[in-house]
Structures are given as C-alpha cells and as structure tokens.
C-alpha cells in the first residue's frame, strides 16, 4: 500500500496519465480530461419517483468540472459514457444548469462515448454541443475509449467506466471507497457522479486500486 498522494501518475502506451482525486484523468500529451459515469439527473429521477434524496448534486459536479477545466486548460473533455441517467424529462432545472454550464465553456469541445444510460434524443446532445460517439470502441491517440470493460480492445490500452468500481481497506476503516481500477491493458475510472453506487472489486497480482480517500489518492496493489 502506498501513502496518500495528491495525484497518481500512470505510464501506459508510451505516455503518461495522471489520476486525480476528483475522479478524473488528465492526459498531458493529448491535453484531454476524462471522466466517466456522471449520471446527471439521477437524483432528479429518484425525486420524481418520490424517493427523498439530496438536491444540488448537478451544481456540485459542474463546479468540479469547471475547476479542473480552469486548472488544466484542456483542448477537449471526454465523458466515457452515462452522461445523463434517464431518458425521461426532468421536473427540475438540472437540464438548464447543464445548458448554462455549457455556455460558460462554449469553446471547449466535449465528446461523449455512448453508454447504456445515454438514451436522450439527438437534439438534447446537440443543444449542449456534445459530440456523441456511438461506436463501442473509439481510438484516441494510443488509447481505445469505450464505456464498458466488456468492449475493450485487447490490442491497446483502454480507458472505460460503467462499473463504478470501489475497494475496501478495513485497516483504514474503509468499507468500500470509489477507486480507479488499473490492469495491464485497462483503466476503469470511478463514477464521477456523486449519487452513484459502488461495485466492489478484487485485485489480481497485476492490478491496482487507486482509492479516493480524504480528497487524496491511496494506491493498493494486488
């Protein structure tokens, strides 16, 4: 187990990826920020169903995205699937918040690798000026991008999401914390959404879990 770090550097496919405690990945050579599974509108969907859940999650996530955009000045933001949780129309203002946020970053290209929850109409993504990629695998420099680990390219290093990985460290009192799940050919990003569950992962000898803990990162190797 490594000590707590502000960021973790991973070298794969002849380049560097920087894992961040905000659950995002920065690729310096390509100047791209990656996130996965934002699930915007999930809390709204639950409230529509009469389930009391906290409000304000959309604003919190958009603030985090804006902070990282200001810090890194990327040439592109890529979402690895499940941008919006539900295809139903929301009864609150989460869509207007997305539109306002997009207007404040109108010159930044945003690409979405289609996930299983991304079932909105083309007009929805068009209004947000988001480029929707429907292929299961999308080439990006030395990487292959996909939503689910089931769709990885075995001939490349893959970035994906979908699983919402989490890992437990009982000696630190962590029953299950969101994590990056790193294997030889794949990096699974944690769910960026603040209202998402976790799928507990186990580590093989060639794998690592990089946990988000106290707004820092803790690496555990298998």
N, C-alpha and C positions, 0 to 999 in steps of 0.2 A: 504494500500500500504506500502510495506517495503522499507527501504532505499537501496541505491546501495550497492551491495556486490561483492566481487571478485569471490565467488562461493556460491552455494546454496546446502545444504545437505538435502536429502530426505530419509526418513526411510520407507521402504515398505518390505513386505515379510520377516521380521526379519533381514534385513540387510540395509546397507547404500549405496545410490547412490549420487555421487557428480556431480552437473550440472556445466558446465564450460562455460565462455563467448565465447570460441572458437566454440561453438555449439556442443560440445561433452559431453559424460557422462563417468565418471570414477567409476568403481565398485571396491573398495579397497579389499573386501574379496576375490573376484574372480580374481583380478588383470587383469581386462579386460577393454579396452577402446571401447566405442561405438560411432559410427557416423551414419548418415542416409543421403541418397539422395545427394551423392557427384556429380553426373551428370557430370563426366569427359567427355570432348569433346563436351559439349553443345555449347559453344562459337564457336568451330570449325565448328559444323554443321550449325550454323547461317551464318558464313562467307562463307561456301560453297554455301549457298543459296543466297549470295550476300547482306546479311544484315550486315552493318558495326558495329561490336561490339569489345570491347577491347580485346587485346591479353594478355597472361600472367596469365590467371586465373588458369591454371593447376599448374604452378610453385608455385603460391601463396598458393593453397590448400595443395600441397605436403609439402611445407615448414612448414605449420601449423601442419600437421600430424607428421612430423619429430620432431618438437619442443615438442609436447605432448608425443611422444614416449620416447624421451630423458628424459623428466621430470618425467614421471610416471613409466617407465620401465615395461610395461605391459607384461603379458605372452601371450596375444592374442589381436588382433584388429578385431572387428566385425563391418561390414557395414550392416545396416538394409535396404538394397535394393537400386536400381537405382544407381549402381556404375558408369556405363557409360551411357550416354544419348541416343546414337543412335547405331543401328546395322550397319550403313554404315561405310565404310572405311574413315578415316580422310585424309585430304590432307596436314596436317601439322604434327608437331612432338609430339603431345600430347601422343601418344602411346609409343614413345621412352622415353619420360620423365617418364611415369609410370614404364617402364622396368628398367630405371636407378634408380628410387626411390626404387623399389622393391629389386634391387640388394644391395642397401645400408642398407636394413633391412631384409636381406635374412633369418635370423634365427627367425624372428617374424612370427608366424602363423597368417594368415589373412583369415577370414571367411566372405563370402557374403551370406546374406539371399536374395534369388532371388526376385527382384522387377519387376514391369511391363515394365521397360525400359531395363532390363538385358537380351538382346537377342543376345549377341555375341556367337560365337562358343565355344565349349569346349576347343579348342586349345588356344583361347585368354586367358581364365582364367588359363589354365594350364601353359602357358608361364609366367604368373605373379605369379604362385604358390599361387593361391587363391582357397580356398575350397568353392565351390558353393553348397549351400543347397537349394534344390528346394521345400522342404516342405513348406506349408503355415504357420505352427507353428513349432518352434524349441525350445526344452527345453534347458535351460541354468541355472543351479543352481536352485534357487527358482523362476526364471522368465520364461516367454514364450516370444520368439522373433518372430516377424513377420514384414512384410513390411507395410501392410495396417491395420488400425484400424478395418476394416471390418472382419479381420481374427483373432481377439483376442480370447484368451482362458478365458472364464468367471470364471474359477476356479483358475486363477493365476494372478499375476501381470505381465503386458505386457509392453514390450518396442517395439516401432514401429516408422515408419516415414510416408512417402508418401504424407502427407497433406501439407507440407511446412507451418506450422502454423505461423500466425502473429497476433499481438494485438495492438490496438490503445490506447494511453493515451494522449488525447487532451491537458490536462493541462500542459504537458511537451513538447508540440509541436510534439508529435509522432503520425503521421497519421496511420502508421502501421509498427511495428518493428518485426523482427523474434523472435520467442519465443518457449520455451518448454511449452507444454500444458499438465498439470498434472491433472488426475482424480483419483478416488479411486482405480481403477484397471488398469490404463493405463498411461504411459508416452509417449507422442508423441514428438519425437525430431525435432528440426528445421532442415531445409535443410542445410547441410554442404556446398553445392556448393555456390560459390559466384555469380553465374549468374543464379539465380532461382527466380521465383515469389513467392508471399505470398498468402495464403488463410486466410482471416481474420476470427478469431474465436470469439465466445461469451462464456461467463463463466456462469455456473450454480453455485449454492451455495457451492457445494462440490469440485469445481475445482479451479485451479490457472493457471495463465500465468506467466512464468518467462522470461522476455524480455531481449534481448541483447541490451544494450544501453551504448555508450561511452566505449566499451570494458569491461563493467561490467554487472551485472545482477540486474534486478529490478523485484520483485515479486508482483503481483497483485492477490488478492484472490476474488473469486466470492461471 
